[in-house]
Amino acid sequence: MGFNQSWATWYLVNKIGPALILESGVHRGHSTWLLEQAAPSAQILSFDVNLKNRIYISKSVTYTESDFFSFDWSKYDLSNCLAFFDDHQNQYERIIRSYWLGIRKIILEDVWPVGEGDCYSMKHILNGSGFAHIQMSVEHKGNLFKRILSRYYENVLDSFRESQFRIVSPNTFDRDNLKARAKVILEMPPVYLEERNSWGKPYSGVYSTRPPLLGHKPLKDADYSFYYLTYLELQ
């Protein structure tokens, strides 16, 4: 998570004020730390299939090395729970599973634009484009393939690996189903953007986003990548 995603996450979590936070995708622990800062009184349950990469480890957070859906939620009140997904999985599936649990407020990180990314994202859903296997554009397929292998090939549950590579055919059913249950779909604006995105393209067409709050003036020693972080609230 660069600056733009970090700011958007902090703002949303602080504004919502959840009593319980479900974090799926821990990696080094930056998002865990950020969630603690934004909602210091919230109980945080963090899930990842591999917790060995953590640099920041909180004594106040409950960590589970598995998928969140295999967890026993019967002892938890999910009426004021916020789910934060930064796990590069099928986002439509994540939304459905959250809905089944009774979770209505969701933050989705890495909402890849159409034709990009390593998972079926909110933008793919709303566009009706589906998701083809390793959908990243040609100039990035090599790097993506290496990244997927290094992250998922070893010590990953078979079910998680299947979810990662699930192909979704182009369809409008997912979009219509989501919109029928969505109270809010809000793509957060970036604070700052470089002139070209991580794919070397201008922010136009499928890469379009809301205008940056502080413009395009280059700043040194900062990560201002932007992956269309989106807040979803279900009815």
C-alpha positions as CSV (number, residue, x, y, z in Angstrom):
1,M,0.0,0.0,0.0
2,G,1.4,3.3,-1.1
3,F,0.4,6.8,0.2
4,N,-2.9,7.1,-1.7
5,Q,-4.3,3.7,-0.5
6,S,-3.0,4.3,3.0
7,W,-4.7,7.7,3.2
8,A,-8.0,6.4,1.8
9,T,-8.0,3.5,4.2
10,W,-7.2,5.6,7.3
11,Y,-9.9,8.2,6.3
12,L,-12.6,5.6,5.7
13,V,-11.9,3.5,8.8
14,N,-11.7,6.6,11.0
15,K,-14.9,7.9,9.6
16,I,-16.8,4.6,9.9
17,G,-15.6,3.8,13.4
18,P,-16.1,0.1,13.4
19,A,-16.2,-2.0,16.6
20,L,-14.6,-5.0,14.8
21,I,-12.3,-5.1,11.8
22,L,-11.7,-8.2,9.6
23,E,-8.4,-7.8,7.8
24,S,-7.7,-10.3,5.0
25,G,-4.1,-9.9,3.7
26,V,-1.4,-9.0,6.2
27,H,1.9,-9.4,4.4
28,R,4.4,-7.2,6.3
29,G,1.9,-5.6,8.6
30,H,1.6,-2.0,7.3
31,S,-2.2,-2.2,6.9
32,T,-2.6,-3.8,10.3
33,W,-0.7,-0.8,11.9
34,L,-2.8,1.6,9.8
35,L,-6.1,0.1,10.9
36,E,-5.0,0.4,14.5
37,Q,-4.2,4.1,14.1
38,A,-7.5,4.8,12.4
39,A,-9.7,2.8,14.9
40,P,-7.8,2.5,18.1
41,S,-10.7,1.1,20.1
42,A,-11.7,-1.6,17.4
43,Q,-11.0,-5.3,17.8
44,I,-8.9,-6.4,14.8
45,L,-8.8,-10.0,13.4
46,S,-6.2,-10.4,10.8
47,F,-6.0,-13.3,8.3
48,D,-3.3,-14.4,5.9
49,V,-2.2,-17.8,4.5
50,N,1.4,-16.9,5.3
51,L,2.1,-14.8,8.4
52,K,5.9,-15.3,8.2
53,N,6.4,-12.1,6.2
54,R,5.2,-9.8,9.0
55,I,7.6,-7.0,10.1
56,Y,5.0,-5.2,12.3
57,I,3.3,-7.6,14.7
58,S,0.7,-6.1,17.1
59,K,0.1,-7.6,20.6
60,S,-3.5,-6.3,20.3
61,V,-4.4,-8.1,17.1
62,T,-5.7,-11.7,16.7
63,Y,-3.8,-13.3,13.8
64,T,-5.1,-16.4,12.0
65,E,-3.1,-18.2,9.3
66,S,-6.0,-19.3,7.1
67,D,-8.8,-17.9,5.0
68,F,-11.3,-15.8,6.9
69,F,-14.2,-17.9,5.8
70,S,-13.0,-21.0,7.6
71,F,-12.9,-19.1,10.9
72,D,-15.6,-19.7,13.6
73,W,-17.5,-16.4,13.7
74,S,-20.2,-17.6,16.0
75,K,-18.7,-15.7,19.0
76,Y,-18.5,-12.4,17.3
77,D,-21.0,-9.6,16.8
78,L,-20.6,-8.6,13.1
79,S,-23.3,-5.9,13.1
80,N,-20.6,-3.2,13.3
81,C,-17.8,-5.0,11.5
82,L,-15.7,-3.6,8.6
83,A,-14.0,-5.9,6.2
84,F,-10.7,-4.9,4.6
85,F,-9.5,-7.0,1.7
86,D,-6.0,-6.7,0.3
87,D,-5.5,-10.3,-0.5
88,H,-5.6,-10.4,-4.3
89,Q,-8.5,-12.8,-4.5
90,N,-11.8,-12.9,-6.4
91,Q,-13.4,-9.7,-5.0
92,Y,-16.9,-10.8,-6.0
93,E,-16.5,-13.9,-4.0
94,R,-15.1,-11.9,-1.0
95,I,-18.2,-9.7,-1.2
96,I,-20.6,-12.6,-1.3
97,R,-18.9,-14.4,1.7
98,S,-18.9,-11.2,3.7
99,Y,-22.6,-10.7,3.0
100,W,-23.3,-14.3,4.1
101,L,-21.6,-13.5,7.4
102,G,-23.7,-10.4,7.9
103,I,-20.9,-7.9,7.1
104,R,-22.2,-4.9,5.2
105,K,-19.2,-2.5,5.1
106,I,-16.2,-3.5,3.0
107,I,-13.0,-1.8,1.8
108,L,-11.4,-3.3,-1.4
109,E,-7.8,-2.6,-2.2
110,D,-6.2,-3.3,-5.6
111,V,-9.4,-2.7,-7.6
112,W,-7.6,-3.4,-10.9
113,P,-8.8,-1.6,-14.1
114,V,-10.2,-3.7,-17.0
115,G,-7.5,-5.6,-18.7
116,E,-5.1,-5.5,-15.7
117,G,-4.5,-7.2,-12.4
118,D,-4.2,-10.6,-10.8
119,C,-7.8,-11.1,-9.6
120,Y,-11.4,-10.4,-10.5
121,S,-11.9,-6.9,-9.2
122,M,-14.7,-4.5,-8.6
123,K,-14.0,-2.7,-11.9
124,H,-14.2,-6.0,-13.8
125,I,-17.5,-6.7,-12.1
126,L,-19.0,-3.3,-12.9
127,N,-17.7,-3.4,-16.5
128,G,-19.1,-6.9,-17.1
129,S,-15.7,-7.9,-18.6
130,G,-15.1,-11.0,-16.4
131,F,-11.6,-12.0,-15.7
132,A,-9.2,-14.0,-17.9
133,H,-6.4,-16.0,-16.5
134,I,-3.5,-13.7,-15.7
135,Q,-5.2,-10.7,-17.2
136,M,-2.4,-8.3,-16.8
137,S,-1.5,-6.3,-20.0
138,V,1.3,-7.8,-22.2
139,E,4.1,-5.6,-20.9
140,H,3.5,-6.8,-17.3
141,K,2.7,-10.4,-17.7
142,G,6.2,-11.6,-17.1
143,N,6.6,-9.7,-13.8
144,L,3.2,-10.8,-12.6
145,F,3.9,-14.4,-13.4
146,K,7.1,-14.3,-11.3
147,R,5.3,-12.6,-8.5
148,I,2.5,-15.1,-8.4
149,L,4.9,-18.0,-8.4
150,S,7.0,-16.6,-5.5
151,R,4.0,-15.7,-3.4
152,Y,1.6,-18.6,-4.0
153,Y,3.5,-21.6,-5.2
154,E,4.7,-22.8,-1.8
155,N,2.9,-23.0,1.5
156,V,-0.5,-22.0,0.2
157,L,-3.7,-23.8,0.7
158,D,-5.1,-25.6,-2.4
159,S,-8.5,-23.8,-2.0
160,F,-6.8,-20.4,-1.9
161,R,-4.8,-21.2,-5.0
162,E,-7.9,-22.3,-6.8
163,S,-9.6,-19.0,-5.8
164,Q,-6.6,-17.0,-7.1
165,F,-6.7,-18.5,-10.6
166,R,-10.5,-18.8,-11.0
167,I,-11.5,-17.6,-14.5
168,V,-14.7,-15.5,-14.7
169,S,-16.5,-15.3,-18.0
170,P,-17.8,-11.9,-19.2
171,N,-21.2,-11.4,-17.6
172,T,-23.7,-8.8,-16.4
173,F,-25.2,-11.0,-13.6
174,D,-22.5,-10.2,-11.1
175,R,-22.8,-6.4,-11.7
176,D,-26.6,-6.5,-11.5
177,N,-26.6,-8.7,-8.4
178,L,-24.1,-6.4,-6.7
179,K,-25.9,-3.2,-7.6
180,A,-29.2,-4.6,-6.3
181,R,-27.6,-5.0,-2.9
182,A,-25.2,-2.0,-2.8
183,K,-26.1,1.0,-0.8
184,V,-22.8,2.7,-1.5
185,I,-20.0,2.1,-4.1
186,L,-17.4,4.8,-3.6
187,E,-14.0,4.8,-5.4
188,M,-11.8,7.0,-3.2
189,P,-9.9,9.9,-4.9
190,P,-6.1,9.8,-4.9
191,V,-4.3,12.5,-3.0
192,Y,-1.6,12.8,-5.6
193,L,-0.9,11.1,-8.9
194,E,2.2,10.9,-11.1
195,E,1.5,11.7,-14.7
196,R,1.5,8.0,-15.7
197,N,0.3,5.0,-13.7
198,S,2.1,1.8,-12.7
199,W,1.4,0.4,-16.2
200,G,3.1,3.4,-17.9
201,K,-0.3,4.7,-19.1
202,P,-2.1,8.0,-18.6
203,Y,-5.1,8.1,-16.3
204,S,-7.7,8.0,-19.1
205,G,-10.0,5.4,-20.6
206,V,-10.1,2.3,-18.5
207,Y,-7.5,3.9,-16.2
208,S,-9.6,7.0,-15.4
209,T,-10.2,8.0,-11.8
210,R,-11.4,10.9,-9.9
211,P,-9.1,14.0,-10.0
212,P,-6.3,13.9,-7.4
213,L,-6.8,16.1,-4.4
214,L,-3.3,17.7,-4.6
215,G,-2.6,17.4,-8.3
216,H,0.3,16.0,-10.2
217,K,3.4,17.8,-8.9
218,P,6.2,15.3,-8.4
219,L,7.3,14.6,-4.9
220,K,10.5,12.7,-4.0
221,D,10.9,9.5,-2.0
222,A,7.2,8.6,-1.9
223,D,5.1,5.9,-3.4
224,Y,2.1,7.5,-5.1
225,S,0.9,4.5,-7.0
226,F,-2.9,4.2,-7.2
227,Y,-5.0,1.1,-7.5
228,Y,-8.6,2.4,-7.2
229,L,-9.3,1.6,-3.6
230,T,-13.1,1.3,-3.2
231,Y,-15.6,1.4,-0.3
232,L,-18.7,-0.8,-0.6
233,E,-21.7,-0.7,1.7
234,L,-24.3,-3.4,1.2
235,Q,-28.0,-3.2,2.2
